[in-house]
């Protein structure tokens, strides 16, 4: 995977992959960037209508080329106090993500799963 070196713009199509609420895997697509805040700073973040669930914080947000453009940090409530699902149209969804370019200094490290060279 690659980390985007630029900020996403409003209207950029995005998707996320995560493991929320104990689910094995959740793909959420058919979404776009709805708002950007603090552009040009380390505090850059954006909102999207990606249909992520509670527990998805830390999941990657990707553009359609597969570049990681953000990391989910906050979103709408998915359940009420009794555990019942709260539903709303996707266009009203608001999941917040930080910009992924802050990860660039770390993206050149070898994978921790890479096999060790033979002795």
KALIN-V772711 format. One record per residue. N is the residue number from 1. RES is the residue in three letters. OMEGA is omega in whole degrees, -180 to 180 (* if undefined). Layout:
# KALIN-V772711
N:RES:OMEGA
N:RES:OMEGA
This chain:
# KALIN-V772711
1:UNK:179
2:UNK:177
3:UNK:180
4:UNK:180
5:UNK:179
6:UNK:178
7:UNK:176
8:UNK:-180
9:UNK:175
10:UNK:180
11:UNK:179
12:UNK:176
13:UNK:-179
14:UNK:174
15:UNK:177
16:UNK:176
17:UNK:-180
18:UNK:180
19:UNK:-175
20:UNK:169
21:UNK:178
22:UNK:177
23:UNK:-179
24:UNK:178
25:UNK:177
26:UNK:172
27:UNK:177
28:UNK:-178
29:UNK:-180
30:UNK:-177
31:UNK:178
32:UNK:176
33:UNK:-177
34:UNK:-175
35:UNK:173
36:UNK:179
37:UNK:176
38:UNK:178
39:UNK:178
40:UNK:180
41:UNK:175
42:UNK:180
43:UNK:180
44:UNK:174
45:UNK:-180
46:UNK:175
47:UNK:-180
48:UNK:176
49:UNK:176
50:UNK:-175
51:UNK:179
52:UNK:179
53:UNK:174
54:UNK:-177
55:UNK:-180
56:UNK:-179
57:UNK:-177
58:UNK:178
59:UNK:179
60:UNK:171
61:UNK:-173
62:UNK:171
63:UNK:-173
64:UNK:175
65:UNK:180
66:UNK:177
67:UNK:176
68:UNK:-178
69:UNK:-179
70:UNK:178
71:UNK:-180
72:UNK:180
73:UNK:-175
74:UNK:178
75:UNK:178
76:UNK:175
77:UNK:178
78:UNK:-177
79:UNK:175
80:UNK:-177
81:UNK:179
82:UNK:179
83:UNK:179
84:UNK:-178
85:UNK:172
86:UNK:-179
87:UNK:178
88:UNK:178
89:UNK:-177
90:UNK:-179
91:UNK:178
92:UNK:179
93:UNK:178
94:UNK:175
95:UNK:-178
96:UNK:179
97:UNK:170
98:UNK:175
99:UNK:-177
100:UNK:-175
101:UNK:175
102:UNK:179
103:UNK:-175
104:UNK:179
105:UNK:-177
106:UNK:-173
107:UNK:-180
108:UNK:177
109:UNK:176
110:UNK:180
111:UNK:178
112:UNK:180
113:UNK:-180
114:UNK:-180
115:UNK:177
116:UNK:177
117:UNK:179
118:UNK:-179
119:UNK:*
